[in-house]
Amino acid sequence: MAEETVLDAVNAALEDELAPESETPEPETEEEVVEGEPSEEEGDTEGEEAEGDEPEGEETEEEPAKGPNGEKERNPDGTWKAKGAEPPKKDPINDPIPENLKKDTSERIRSLIDTAKTVTAERDQFKTDFDYLVNGVQATGATPQQYGETLSWLALFNAGIKGDGAQLEKAYELIETVAERCALLLGKDRNVQDQLAAHADLQQAVQKGQITPEYAKEIARTRNGQQFRQQLSTTAQAEQEQQTAAATELATARSGLSQLEQTLIGTDPSYLAKKAILVPALKPVFASIPPSQWVQKFTEAYRNIKVGAPAAQPKGVPANQPLRAGKQPAGGQSRAPTSMLDALNGALNNMPGGK
């Protein structure tokens, strides 16, 4: 037999104390130990069997390595963490700016945020315009070749209007080809406009035999060409005058707002608080009225707004501090506007003629 250990001695002492109450005989041979209770060596390995390999003929329930939907991680409460669930990502544009930064660093961050917002807005506007153009072309059902042909004709035609006869001749040939295609699809002859239809004097001269029809048509073509060129020139001049007037009206409105602000700053201590409320409120209003009415509308709104007295600013505290966590996102905060016009730029630039 193996040498007796401390565990054997303890077991023997316990068996002696329980002997009067238990009639189970102590195993005398190794064979009886094997058939009866487990020996000390088996006792030592019994726990290992429970935690490790399963004994033959028995099955133990093991904790599944994955959840029913393939989850690999558990939440603190033991439930399976949803597959693909990730913690909210940080937003470098709108997350609050840390308070422990130096003033120069905070100002730099705000400047970068403003730049990023401006670039993003311009990108989104370019994408909107591009999509509008592409969707408009696609809605016509035109092929790329047809679209290119149309642009080519416009370039030739506009060059001809400016005096390039060769380009205008190409534009005429191209439009003649398109007209011929339409006539073939319709199964009808081309209808050529009567050059004399708008010239009664030429018609009478031909009827009286004073001039030949060919000469009359030549005169009519010359007149019609001059009249058409005059129409084009009048239209272009009207558009130019309209653009100039719009630019002048916008510049006058901006100058009026700046002058109004200088007056209000010097007379009303609560002006800045009122401006913070008026600017976003007037944005949709300004978008629906001409710039010539902006000063009047701002003045009317200003007179009707009431705010409390401004709080005293502690000494030594910069006017533009980083926002604290839990308040409005820092991405929306920028350097304090130097004028009412600066504050209204976001609204003005989105309006027709604002840029």
Rosetta blueprint (number, residue, H / E / L):
1 M L
2 A L
3 E L
4 E L
5 T L
6 V H
7 L H
8 D H
9 A H
10 V H
11 N H
12 A H
13 A H
14 L H
15 E H
16 D H
17 E H
18 L H
19 A L
20 P L
21 E L
22 S L
23 E L
24 T L
25 P L
26 E L
27 P L
28 E L
29 T L
30 E H
31 E H
32 E H
33 V H
34 V H
35 E H
36 G L
37 E L
38 P L
39 S L
40 E H
41 E H
42 E H
43 G H
44 D H
45 T H
46 E H
47 G H
48 E H
49 E H
50 A H
51 E H
52 G L
53 D L
54 E L
55 P L
56 E L
57 G L
58 E L
59 E L
60 T L
61 E L
62 E L
63 E L
64 P L
65 A L
66 K L
67 G L
68 P L
69 N L
70 G L
71 E L
72 K L
73 E L
74 R E
75 N L
76 P L
77 D L
78 G L
79 T L
80 W E
81 K L
82 A L
83 K L
84 G L
85 A L
86 E L
87 P L
88 P L
89 K L
90 K L
91 D L
92 P L
93 I L
94 N L
95 D L
96 P L
97 I L
98 P L
99 E L
100 N L
101 L L
102 K L
103 K H
104 D H
105 T H
106 S H
107 E H
108 R H
109 I H
110 R H
111 S H
112 L H
113 I H
114 D H
115 T H
116 A H
117 K H
118 T H
119 V H
120 T H
121 A H
122 E H
123 R H
124 D H
125 Q H
126 F H
127 K H
128 T H
129 D H
130 F H
131 D H
132 Y H
133 L H
134 V H
135 N H
136 G H
137 V H
138 Q H
139 A H
140 T H
141 G L
142 A L
143 T L
144 P H
145 Q H
146 Q H
147 Y H
148 G H
149 E H
150 T H
151 L H
152 S H
153 W H
154 L H
155 A H
156 L H
157 F H
158 N H
159 A H
160 G H
161 I H
162 K L
163 G L
164 D L
165 G H
166 A H
167 Q H
168 L H
169 E H
170 K H
171 A H
172 Y H
173 E H
174 L H
175 I H
176 E H
177 T H
178 V H
179 A H
180 E H
181 R H
182 C H
183 A H
184 L H
185 L H
186 L H
187 G L
188 K L
189 D L
190 R L
191 N L
192 V L
193 Q L
194 D L
195 Q L
196 L L
197 A L
198 A L
199 H L
200 A H
201 D H
202 L H
203 Q H
204 Q H
205 A H
206 V H
207 Q H
208 K L
209 G L
210 Q L
211 I L
212 T L
213 P H
214 E H
215 Y H
216 A H
217 K H
218 E H
219 I H
220 A H
221 R H
222 T H
223 R H
224 N H
225 G H
226 Q H
227 Q H
228 F H
229 R H
230 Q H
231 Q H
232 L H
233 S H
234 T H
235 T H
236 A H
237 Q H
238 A H
239 E H
240 Q H
241 E H
242 Q H
243 Q H
244 T H
245 A H
246 A H
247 A H
248 T H
249 E H
250 L H
251 A H
252 T H
253 A H
254 R H
255 S H
256 G H
257 L H
258 S H
259 Q H
260 L H
261 E H
262 Q H
263 T H
264 L H
265 I H
266 G H
267 T H
268 D L
269 P L
270 S L
271 Y H
272 L H
273 A H
274 K H
275 K H
276 A H
277 I H
278 L H
279 V H
280 P H
281 A H
282 L H
283 K H
284 P H
285 V H
286 F H
287 A H
288 S L
289 I L
290 P L
291 P H
292 S H
293 Q H
294 W H
295 V H
296 Q H
297 K H
298 F H
299 T H
300 E H
301 A H
302 Y H
303 R H
304 N H
305 I L
306 K L
307 V L
308 G L
309 A L
310 P L
311 A L
312 A L
313 Q L
314 P L
315 K L
316 G L
317 V L
318 P L
319 A L
320 N L
321 Q L
322 P L
323 L L
324 R L
325 A L
326 G L
327 K L
328 Q L
329 P L
330 A H
331 G H
332 G H
333 Q L
334 S L
335 R L
336 A L
337 P L
338 T L
339 S L
340 M H
341 L H
342 D H
343 A H
344 L H
345 N H
346 G H
347 A H
348 L H
349 N L
350 N L
351 M L
352 P L
353 G L
354 G L
355 K L
